[in-house]
Amino acid sequence: MPPFFSVVIPLYNKEKYIKKTLETVINQTFEDFEVIVVNDGSTDNSVAEVKKIDDYRITIFNQENQGLSHTRNNAISYAKANYIAMIDADDYWEPNHLQTLYDLIKDYPNQGAYCTGYTLKKTESIYHRANFNGLEKNFRDVVPDFFKHSLEHCIAWVGSTCIPKYVFEKVGNFDPEIYSEQDIDLYIRIALNYKFVLDNSSVTAIYNRTMDDNMSNFNEKKAIPKFLNSYKNEEKQNPNLNRYMDLNRFATLVFFKLSGKTNLEEALLKAIDFKNLTGYQRLILRLPNSVVRWLFKIKDRLKLNPHFIFKAS
């Protein structure tokens, strides 16, 4: 009998985090799962850290460096289970995470994706619970409109989401030609074909964002996610998708301002319908880069939730 879940973990140079991540996985109260770790050519001691955990459910696959999308896709191809639960090598689960997903699958069969509530860890002392536009904290049901309810935080995040194999077979896997936000592109394709299910009463995953402000790996050729211009026809028919895409374009523009790459802004500015942005967001786009960087620097000192910047009106 195959396991109920395949837990897939892409691994690249996360020796400081992977052991704790795996410990939160193997300590699940629901135990019918396998763990597939795909080492994407790590140059540190990540694999050695994985091998410190003695659990028969863990299998390590090694490959030359191929990038995140290829690594996730390879992990999915190795999976024996019909339900794929993903987690990155520096994020964490609460012990009831897989049980919560299992209960959702049994109560709401044949849906596109199953999600739990999650917490964003910004620093060692600053945590924010994800808020879903228009949904209560005790919401547990099929999500009426993925795009509408993802206008503050996205309903789906990699570490909180389980996707059935039949969904990948219909909409495809992660796009290897997208170098950032590959998961968002996948969720858009799923939402255009299926419904999402959410248990927001159970906050079972921790999204570790302590490394997100690092601009040292900025690559101009890969800076604008391909998917930002991939759904123009669908946006014309779906106003909430259009708002969702414009918020993603806005977030990318803020990233450009933080990294000083103003030469990349013009194309995205032309693509945005500014009626989809708040007055505060329009102001951010007009501010000098130095002021935007200062605002983002002080928000952590003031313990501000950064999504007051990114959420819809």
Backbone hydrogen bonds in HBPLUS format (Angstrom, degrees):
<---DONOR---> <-ACCEPTOR-->    atom                        ^
c    i                          cat <-CA-CA->   ^        H-A-AA   ^      H-
h    n   atom  resd res      DA  || num        DHA   H-A  angle D-A-AA Bond
n    s   type  num  typ     dist DA aas  dist angle  dist       angle   num
A0004-PHE N   A0032-ASP O   3.23 MM  28  5.70 134.0  2.45 118.5 128.1     1
A0005-PHE N   A0032-ASP O   3.38 MM  27  6.75 160.3  2.42 144.5 150.2     2
A0034-GLU N   A0005-PHE O   3.10 MM  29  6.53 149.8  2.19 147.4 155.1     3
A0006-SER N   A0083-TYR O   2.91 MM  77  6.26 155.5  1.97 163.2 168.1     4
A0085-ALA N   A0006-SER O   2.94 MM  79  6.07 157.5  1.99 142.5 149.9     5
A0007-VAL N   A0034-GLU O   2.83 MM  27  6.01 174.1  1.83 155.1 156.8     6
A0036-ILE N   A0007-VAL O   2.75 MM  29  6.04 169.2  1.76 167.3 170.5     7
A0008-VAL N   A0085-ALA O   2.97 MM  77  6.41 148.8  2.07 148.0 158.0     8
A0087-ILE N   A0008-VAL O   3.25 MM  79  6.52 157.3  2.30 166.9 164.0     9
A0009-ILE N   A0036-ILE O   2.84 MM  27  6.13 159.8  1.88 166.9 165.5    10
A0038-VAL N   A0009-ILE O   3.04 MM  29  6.36 157.9  2.09 149.5 156.1    11
A0011-LEU N   A0038-VAL O   2.88 MM  27  5.81 153.8  1.95 159.4 150.9    12
A0040-ASP N   A0011-LEU O   2.79 MM  29  5.85 164.9  1.82 160.7 165.6    13
A0017-TYR N   A0014-LYS O   3.03 MM   3  5.50 151.2  2.11 114.2 122.6    14
A0018-ILE N   A0014-LYS O   2.95 MM   4  5.77 168.3  1.97 178.7 176.0    15
A0021-THR N   A0017-TYR O   3.07 MM   4  6.28 164.4  2.09 156.3 161.3    16
A0022-LEU N   A0018-ILE O   2.88 MM   4  6.06 168.8  1.89 155.3 157.2    17
A0023-GLU N   A0019-LYS O   2.94 MM   4  6.16 152.6  2.02 146.3 154.5    18
A0024-THR N   A0020-LYS O   3.07 MM   4  6.37 150.4  2.16 149.2 155.7    19
A0024-THR N   A0021-THR O   3.15 MM   3  5.36 122.2  2.50  98.8 112.5    20
A0025-VAL N   A0021-THR O   3.17 MM   4  6.51 134.3  2.39 139.3 152.2    21
A0025-VAL N   A0022-LEU O   3.02 MM   3  4.92 127.9  2.30  93.2 107.8    22
A0026-ILE N   A0022-LEU O   2.89 MM   4  6.19 169.8  1.90 167.1 165.5    23
A0027-ASN N   A0023-GLU O   3.20 MM   4  6.06 133.7  2.43 136.3 146.3    24
A0028-GLN N   A0025-VAL O   3.27 MM   3  5.79 142.5  2.42 122.8 121.1    25
A0029-THR N   A0095-PRO O   2.94 MM  66  5.77 162.5  1.97 151.0 149.4    26
A0033-PHE N   A0031-GLU O   3.03 MM   2  5.83 128.0  2.31 108.6  93.6    27
A0035-VAL N   A0057-ARG O   2.78 MM  22  5.70 166.9  1.80 148.9 144.2    28
A0059-THR N   A0035-VAL O   2.87 MM  24  6.20 154.5  1.94 163.0 170.2    29
A0037-VAL N   A0059-THR O   2.91 MM  22  6.15 175.3  1.91 168.9 170.5    30
A0061-PHE N   A0037-VAL O   2.81 MM  24  6.18 161.3  1.84 163.8 168.3    31
A0039-ASN N   A0061-PHE O   2.71 MM  22  6.04 157.1  1.76 171.2 175.5    32
A0063-GLN N   A0039-ASN O   3.06 MM  24  6.20 143.6  2.20 172.4 170.6    33
A0049-GLU N   A0045-ASN O   3.10 MM   4  6.40 148.1  2.21 149.9 158.6    34
A0049-GLU N   A0046-SER O   3.10 MM   3  5.20 121.9  2.45  96.3 110.8    35
A0050-VAL N   A0046-SER O   3.09 MM   4  6.51 150.0  2.19 147.6 156.0    36
A0051-LYS N   A0047-VAL O   2.99 MM   4  6.30 158.7  2.04 153.2 158.5    37
A0052-LYS N   A0049-GLU O   3.24 MM   3  5.29 148.3  2.35  97.7 107.0    38
A0053-ILE N   A0050-VAL O   3.06 MM   3  5.83 164.8  2.09 121.0 125.6    39
A0058-ILE N   A0055-ASP O   3.12 MM   3  5.88 172.2  2.13 125.8 128.3    40
A0071-THR N   A0067-GLY O   3.05 MM   4  6.17 157.1  2.10 149.4 156.7    41
A0072-ARG N   A0068-LEU O   2.89 MM   4  6.12 165.9  1.91 158.8 161.3    42
A0073-ASN N   A0069-SER O   2.90 MM   4  6.09 164.7  1.93 153.7 158.6    43
A0074-ASN N   A0070-HIS O   2.81 MM   4  6.00 156.6  1.86 150.8 157.2    44
A0075-ALA N   A0071-THR O   2.98 MM   4  6.19 158.0  2.03 147.1 153.2    45
A0076-ILE N   A0072-ARG O   2.95 MM   4  6.25 156.1  2.01 150.6 156.8    46
A0077-SER N   A0073-ASN O   3.00 MM   4  6.28 151.1  2.09 145.2 153.0    47
A0078-TYR N   A0074-ASN O   3.13 MM   4  6.45 135.5  2.34 143.6 154.9    48
A0078-TYR N   A0075-ALA O   3.15 MM   3  5.21 133.1  2.38  97.0 109.4    49
A0079-ALA N   A0076-ILE O   3.11 MM   3  5.14 148.1  2.22 100.9 110.5    50
A0165-LYS N   A0082-ASN O   2.88 MM  83  5.35 157.2  1.93 148.5 148.9    51
A0084-ILE N   A0163-ILE O   2.99 MM  79  5.25 169.0  2.00 137.5 139.4    52
A0163-ILE N   A0084-ILE O   2.90 MM  79  5.25 156.8  1.96 146.3 147.5    53
A0091-ASP N   A0088-ASP O   3.26 MM   3  5.61 169.5  2.27 120.3 119.3    54
A0092-TYR N   A0206-ILE O   3.18 MM 114  5.11 168.3  2.20 143.4 146.9    55
A0206-ILE N   A0092-TYR O   2.81 MM 114  5.11 164.7  1.84 152.8 152.2    56
A0094-GLU N   A0204-THR O   2.71 MM 110  4.81 164.3  1.74 142.7 141.4    57
A0097-HIS N   A0094-GLU O   3.14 MM   3  5.62 161.8  2.17 128.6 127.5    58
A0100-THR N   A0096-ASN O   2.95 MM   4  6.05 154.8  2.01 151.2 157.7    59
A0101-LEU N   A0097-HIS O   3.08 MM   4  6.45 156.9  2.14 151.3 157.5    60
A0102-TYR N   A0098-LEU O   2.84 MM   4  6.02 161.0  1.88 150.4 156.0    61
A0103-ASP N   A0099-GLN O   2.98 MM   4  6.19 161.6  2.01 149.9 153.9    62
A0104-LEU N   A0100-THR O   3.13 MM   4  6.38 152.7  2.21 143.0 150.3    63
A0105-ILE N   A0101-LEU O   2.97 MM   4  6.25 160.0  2.01 154.6 159.6    64
A0106-LYS N   A0102-TYR O   3.04 MM   4  6.31 158.7  2.08 152.8 158.2    65
A0107-ASP N   A0103-ASP O   2.98 MM   4  6.10 151.1  2.07 144.4 152.4    66
A0108-TYR N   A0104-LEU O   2.77 MM   4  5.76 146.7  1.88 151.8 160.0    67
A0112-GLY N   A0195-LYS O   2.80 MM  83  5.26 145.8  1.92 153.4 162.9    68
A0197-VAL N   A0113-ALA O   2.87 MM  84  6.23 150.7  1.95 152.0 161.8    69
A0114-TYR N   A0162-CYS O   2.90 MM  48  5.13 163.0  1.93 152.3 157.8    70
A0162-CYS N   A0114-TYR O   2.80 MM  48  5.13 153.9  1.86 149.7 158.4    71
A0115-CYS N   A0197-VAL O   2.77 MM  82  6.04 153.5  1.84 153.9 163.2    72
A0199-ASP N   A0115-CYS O   2.93 MM  84  6.37 152.6  2.01 149.1 156.7    73
A0116-THR N   A0160-SER O   3.09 MM  44  5.41 141.3  2.25 137.8 149.5    74
A0117-GLY N   A0199-ASP O   3.13 MM  82  6.36 126.2  2.44 151.7 138.2    75
A0117-GLY N   A0202-SER O   2.96 MM  85  5.66 140.6  2.12 150.3 150.6    76
A0204-THR N   A0117-GLY O   3.09 MM  87  6.21 135.3  2.29 145.1 140.2    77
A0130-ALA N   A0118-TYR O   2.95 MM  12  5.79 173.9  1.95 161.5 161.8    78
A0119-THR N   A0205-ALA O   2.90 MM  86  6.32 158.7  1.94 156.4 162.3    79
A0207-TYR N   A0119-THR O   2.74 MM  88  6.01 168.9  1.75 171.8 174.1    80
A0120-LEU N   A0128-HIS O   2.69 MM   8  5.13 175.4  1.69 157.8 157.7    81
A0128-HIS N   A0120-LEU O   2.88 MM   8  5.13 153.8  1.94 142.3 151.2    82
A0121-LYS N   A0207-TYR O   2.77 MM  86  5.83 174.6  1.77 154.4 156.3    83
A0209-ARG N   A0121-LYS O   2.78 MM  88  5.58 153.2  1.85 147.7 156.8    84
A0122-LYS N   A0126-ILE O   2.89 MM   4  5.49 151.1  1.97 155.9 164.5    85
A0123-THR N   A0126-ILE O   3.40 MM   3  5.02 163.7  2.43 129.5 132.7    86
A0153-HIS N   A0131-ASN O   3.15 MM  22  5.72 129.3  2.42 165.2 174.1    87
A0135-LEU N   A0132-PHE O   2.92 MM   3  5.60 167.8  1.93 149.8 148.6    88
A0139-PHE N   A0136-GLU O   3.15 MM   3  5.22 162.2  2.18 111.5 112.4    89
A0200-ASN N   A0139-PHE O   2.74 MM  61  5.24 150.4  1.83 162.5 172.6    90
A0141-ASP N   A0198-LEU O   3.08 MM  57  5.82 142.1  2.23 154.4 159.6    91
A0198-LEU N   A0141-ASP O   3.04 MM  57  5.82 168.1  2.05 163.7 161.3    92
A0143-VAL N   A0196-PHE O   2.80 MM  53  5.55 168.4  1.82 151.6 155.7    93
A0149-HIS N   A0145-ASP O   3.04 MM   4  6.15 168.5  2.05 162.6 165.7    94
A0150-SER N   A0147-PHE O   3.28 MM   3  5.12 154.5  2.34  97.5 105.0    95
A0312-ALA N   A0151-LEU O   3.10 MM 161  5.56 138.0  2.28 129.8 142.1    96
A0160-SER N   A0157-TRP O   2.89 MM   3  5.42 154.7  1.95 122.4 130.7    97
A0161-THR N   A0158-VAL O   3.44 MM   3  5.53 170.1  2.45 109.7 112.5    98
A0167-VAL N   A0164-PRO O   3.10 MM   3  5.54 143.5  2.24 107.7 117.5    99
A0169-GLU N   A0165-LYS O   3.06 MM   4  6.40 156.0  2.12 153.0 160.3   100
A0170-LYS N   A0166-TYR O   3.25 MM   4  6.42 133.7  2.47 130.7 140.8   101
A0170-LYS N   A0167-VAL O   3.06 MM   3  5.18 131.5  2.30  98.5 111.5   102
A0171-VAL N   A0167-VAL O   2.89 MM   4  6.11 175.3  1.89 168.9 168.1   103
A0172-GLY N   A0168-PHE O   2.79 MM   4  4.80 142.2  1.93 132.4 138.8   104
A0178-ILE N   A0175-ASP O   3.13 MM   3  5.68 167.2  2.15 118.7 121.9   105
A0185-ASP N   A0181-GLU O   3.43 MM   4  6.84 160.3  2.47 151.4 155.2   106
A0186-LEU N   A0182-GLN O   3.16 MM   4  6.47 157.6  2.21 146.3 152.2   107
A0187-TYR N   A0183-ASP O   2.91 MM   4  6.21 160.2  1.95 153.9 159.0   108
A0188-ILE N   A0184-ILE O   2.96 MM   4  6.22 151.6  2.04 151.4 158.8   109
A0189-ARG N   A0185-ASP O   3.16 MM   4  6.48 162.6  2.19 149.9 153.5   110
A0190-ILE N   A0186-LEU O   2.94 MM   4  6.27 156.3  2.00 151.4 158.6   111
A0191-ALA N   A0187-TYR O   2.82 MM   4  5.96 165.9  1.84 150.0 154.0   112
A0192-LEU N   A0188-ILE O   3.01 MM   4  6.20 139.3  2.18 147.5 157.6   113
A0193-ASN N   A0190-ILE O   2.93 MM   3  5.31 156.2  1.98 111.8 119.7   114
A0194-TYR N   A0190-ILE O   2.69 MM   4  5.64 146.1  1.80 162.6 174.5   115
A0212-ASP N   A0209-ARG O   3.21 MM   3  5.25 163.8  2.24 108.2 113.2   116
A0214-ASN N   A0211-MET O   3.30 MM   3  6.01 164.6  2.33 126.2 127.4   117
A0218-PHE N   A0215-MET O   3.18 MM   3  5.50 153.9  2.25 122.9 120.7   118
A0222-LYS N   A0219-ASN O   3.03 MM   3  5.43 139.4  2.20 108.5 119.9   119
A0223-ALA N   A0220-GLU O   3.22 MM   3  4.89 166.2  2.24 101.4 105.2   120
A0228-LEU N   A0225-PRO O   3.11 MM   3  5.85 160.6  2.15 121.4 126.6   121
A0229-ASN N   A0226-LYS O   3.28 MM   3  6.23 171.0  2.29 125.8 127.8   122
A0230-SER N   A0227-PHE O   3.06 MM   3  4.71 171.5  2.07 105.7 107.8   123
A0235-GLU N   A0231-TYR O   2.86 MM   4  6.07 150.0  1.95 151.9 161.2   124
A0236-LYS N   A0232-LYS O   3.21 MM   4  6.49 143.7  2.35 143.8 151.7   125
A0237-GLN N   A0234-GLU O   3.13 MM   3  5.32 134.5  2.34 100.5 112.3   126
A0238-ASN N   A0234-GLU O   3.05 MM   4  6.14 123.4  2.38 141.3 156.9   127
A0238-ASN N   A0235-GLU O   3.27 MM   3  4.99 140.9  2.43  91.8 102.7   128
A0241-LEU N   A0238-ASN O   3.10 MM   3  5.33 122.3  2.45 103.7 117.9   129
A0242-ASN N   A0238-ASN O   3.03 MM   4  6.38 156.0  2.09 152.6 160.1   130
A0243-ARG N   A0239-PRO O   2.95 MM   4  6.27 154.4  2.01 147.7 153.8   131
A0244-TYR N   A0240-ASN O   2.94 MM   4  6.08 159.6  1.98 142.5 148.7   132
A0245-MET N   A0241-LEU O   2.84 MM   4  6.07 159.2  1.89 153.7 158.8   133
A0246-ASP N   A0242-ASN O   2.94 MM   4  6.13 155.5  2.01 145.2 152.2   134
A0247-LEU N   A0243-ARG O   2.98 MM   4  6.25 149.8  2.07 148.9 156.5   135
A0248-ASN N   A0244-TYR O   3.14 MM   4  6.46 146.7  2.26 140.8 149.7   136
A0249-ARG N   A0245-MET O   2.84 MM   4  6.18 148.6  1.94 146.9 156.5   137
A0250-PHE N   A0246-ASP O   2.81 MM   4  6.03 155.5  1.87 144.5 151.5   138
A0251-ALA N   A0247-LEU O   2.93 MM   4  6.15 158.8  1.97 142.9 148.2   139
A0252-THR N   A0248-ASN O   3.04 MM   4  6.25 151.1  2.13 141.2 148.5   140
A0253-LEU N   A0249-ARG O   2.94 MM   4  6.25 152.5  2.02 148.0 155.8   141
A0254-VAL N   A0250-PHE O   2.93 MM   4  6.29 153.2  2.00 153.6 161.1   142
A0255-PHE N   A0251-ALA O   3.06 MM   4  6.33 152.5  2.14 141.1 148.5   143
A0256-PHE N   A0252-THR O   2.98 MM   4  6.36 150.2  2.07 145.4 153.4   144
A0257-LYS N   A0253-LEU O   3.00 MM   4  6.35 154.3  2.06 147.8 154.3   145
A0258-LEU N   A0254-VAL O   2.88 MM   4  6.19 157.0  1.94 153.5 159.8   146
A0259-SER N   A0255-PHE O   3.00 MM   4  6.18 142.7  2.14 144.2 154.1   147
A0260-GLY N   A0256-PHE O   2.82 MM   4  5.86 110.5  2.31 138.9 156.3   148
A0261-LYS N   A0256-PHE O   2.90 MM   5  4.95 144.3  2.03 144.5 145.4   149
A0260-GLY N   A0257-LYS O   3.30 MM   3  4.99 151.2  2.38  92.7 101.1   150
A0264-LEU N   A0261-LYS O   3.21 MM   3  6.00 169.2  2.22 120.1 123.4   151
A0265-GLU N   A0262-THR O   3.17 MM   3  5.36 170.2  2.18 113.2 115.9   152
A0269-LEU N   A0265-GLU O   2.98 MM   4  6.11 160.8  2.02 161.5 167.7   153
A0270-LYS N   A0266-GLU O   3.12 MM   4  6.36 154.0  2.19 152.0 157.6   154
A0271-ALA N   A0268-LEU O   3.00 MM   3  5.04 130.1  2.26  96.8 110.8   155
A0272-ILE N   A0269-LEU O   3.39 MM   3  5.51 151.5  2.47 101.1 108.6   156
A0276-ASN N   A0273-ASP O   2.88 MM   3  5.80 167.2  1.89 129.0 133.4   157
A0277-LEU N   A0274-PHE O   3.18 MM   3  5.28 163.9  2.21 104.2 109.0   158
A0282-ARG N   A0278-THR O   3.00 MM   4  6.35 158.2  2.05 152.1 157.9   159
A0283-LEU N   A0279-GLY O   2.96 MM   4  6.18 150.1  2.05 144.1 152.5   160
A0284-ILE N   A0280-TYR O   2.99 MM   4  6.29 156.0  2.05 147.7 153.6   161
A0285-LEU N   A0281-GLN O   3.23 MM   4  6.55 153.5  2.31 146.6 152.1   162
A0286-ARG N   A0283-LEU O   2.90 MM   3  5.15 138.4  2.08 104.6 117.2   163
A0287-LEU N   A0283-LEU O   3.09 MM   4  6.34 129.5  2.36 149.5 163.7   164
A0287-LEU N   A0284-ILE O   3.27 MM   3  5.28 141.6  2.43  97.3 107.7   165
A0291-VAL N   A0288-PRO O   3.08 MM   3  5.44 125.7  2.39 105.7 118.7   166
A0292-VAL N   A0288-PRO O   3.16 MM   4  6.55 159.5  2.21 154.4 160.4   167
A0293-ARG N   A0289-ASN O   2.92 MM   4  6.19 161.5  1.95 155.5 160.3   168
A0294-TRP N   A0290-SER O   3.06 MM   4  6.25 150.9  2.15 137.8 145.7   169
A0295-LEU N   A0291-VAL O   2.92 MM   4  6.21 157.6  1.97 151.2 156.9   170
A0296-PHE N   A0292-VAL O   3.06 MM   4  6.33 159.4  2.10 151.6 156.2   171
A0297-LYS N   A0293-ARG O   2.99 MM   4  6.15 137.7  2.17 138.7 150.7   172
A0297-LYS N   A0294-TRP O   3.11 MM   3  4.99 123.3  2.45  91.0 106.0   173
A0298-ILE N   A0294-TRP O   3.06 MM   4  6.34 153.5  2.13 153.0 158.2   174
A0299-LYS N   A0295-LEU O   3.18 MM   4  6.25 133.7  2.40 140.3 151.6   175
A0302-LEU N   A0298-ILE O   3.00 MM   4  6.26 148.2  2.10 152.8 161.6   176
A0304-LEU N   A0299-LYS O   2.79 MM   5  5.08 176.1  1.79 158.0 157.8   177
A0303-LYS N   A0300-ASP O   3.03 MM   3  4.71 152.4  2.11  95.0 103.6   178
A0308-PHE N   A0305-ASN O   3.21 MM   3  6.22 168.4  2.22 130.8 131.0   179
A0309-ILE N   A0306-PRO O   2.99 MM   3  5.70 158.3  2.04 116.6 123.3   180
A0311-LYS N   A0307-HIS O   2.92 MM   4  5.52 150.2  2.01 141.4 145.1   181
